[in-house]
């Protein structure tokens, strides 16, 4: 329970409330840049981490965030309200998200990260009606603070927060005041302490049943310091998916190719060493790429997964192969994907932008979140020239390979050969 000094005889709910009385003052939509932790050799192509929210810099790791390597434990706390009797059980709601979310990260990390869910088996009742919190996507800080304060005070007697790395607060989806569009990560500018554990962020889940596809994996990505890759229109109208389309679930959880970009895998520690090729000088080089979603990266067997061309102090061009493997099994197109990365651009403001290899055409209109980018990949014989950067990328060859290893597990799939010519203009 709460370990902060409180008067003797004060009950557990009031003890938690004593810690949370100033919660409205510490909720933030951004988090100040945390202490740097070296992430290993990144070479001259590792963009510097900046003060931008969820910066795409990979030279250091922000130690305010848990890094998804090894195993992390997540608790799912189920919250009901006095104005609605739940019609679903916590077990049913937990099954909406797990094991699918854990499997997504297992595939994306090539088996190096295990997200272990610990769902509570019973509902905890909030002290106020669901309608009193005015839950919505653009939530007022005072109402949001009241919700978090009540939720943590309600959960504190039943949960030992010191046992968990991630916290999911799951609301009864059928309560009248719950808005399914409000699911998000809440960052705390000043951490709270419960059970001698500093809480920096919580995932507030208001999803319908069944939930949006991959929604919890998307929100969990924020817990690991990944940015939103959609670009929210200034007036709230128009298309949100113009920057990355279906590529990487941090753009849209509905995307057909939700495998995290190779850049994000590098940032999270799932790719490194010979898996990432760096180009920062003039010249021409050939690279053989394994599809990003295919298996067998541990031990660094196989070919390159990501080619990075440094194009400026905070900019890079990234090149990777995408195919119908792993989390990308439902992809609309296969081939070589190119995108720009900007480490000084904040979350939801366009830190990554996919380059359309086939401008003027569309694909998979019935399934794609943004058909204009669904066929963005380049095929054999196709090229892209980034004139402003002095970079030319040509797809020279594709070689089919056995998709399965001797033990029946998914193999590395086809390989793609790309030629990169770099003549910096600066």
Secondary structure, DSSP 8 states (H G I E B T S, - for coil): ---S---TT--HHHHHHHHHTTHHHHEESS-----EEE-S--GGGS----SSTT----SEEETTS---SEEEEEEEEEEEBTTB--SS-HHHHHHHHTTHHHHHHHHHTTT-EEEEEEE-SS-EE-SS-GGGG---SS--HHHHHHHHHHHHHHHHTT--GGG-SEEEEEE-TTSTT--GGG-EEEEEEEEEEETTEEEEEEEEE---SS--TTHHHHHHHHHTT----S---TTS-S-S-TTTTTBSTTT-TT-SB-S--HHHHHHHTSS-GGGEEEE-SSEEEEEEEEBTTSS--TT--SSBSEEEEEEETTEEEEEEEE-SSGGGTT-S--EEEEEEEETTS-TTS-SEEE--TTTT----TTT-SSHHHHT-SB-TT-EEEETTTTEEEEEEEEE---SB-TTS-B----EEEEEEEE----
